[in-house]
């Protein structure tokens, strides 16, 4: 009887482990908007086919003719669902008076060893009869960020803090 109980107790963690999805931490680093001083990176907790990510954005803003840049940071969160082995999609909305839907895709470079990613975001206005503010979002270009060519020349000699979160 003891042998039977020992076998049951020892096998329980294996059974429980087999039932729970594998979770892992993913780092999405070195994202830059081509030609701009907009950089992002994030960490994601992946469980099965879902991924919860927190991104940190760093922007340098420079007024024409000034030798000083303002540094601004922003933190935001997105939830993704797996679409393929390397592609994850976040679909949020519709939200607000504009009925704004934001679709964000992150895709892992298959040759990047798990650290090279690209990100694409697109905003869509579903309430075409909304106010002029909403019309500003309608037709807004897609936003692409990539790990490729992220080195930028600075248009300033000095940096001052702006809104840092």
Secondary structure, DSSP 8 states (H G I E B T S, - for coil): -HHHHHHHHHHHHHHHHHHS--EEEEEEEEEE-TTSSEEEEEEEEEETTEEEEEEEEEEEEE-TT-SEEEEEEEEEEEEEEESSSSEEEEEEEEETTTTEEEEEEEEE-TTTTT--EEEEEEEEE--TTS-HHHHHHTT---EEEESTT-----S-SEEEE-S--
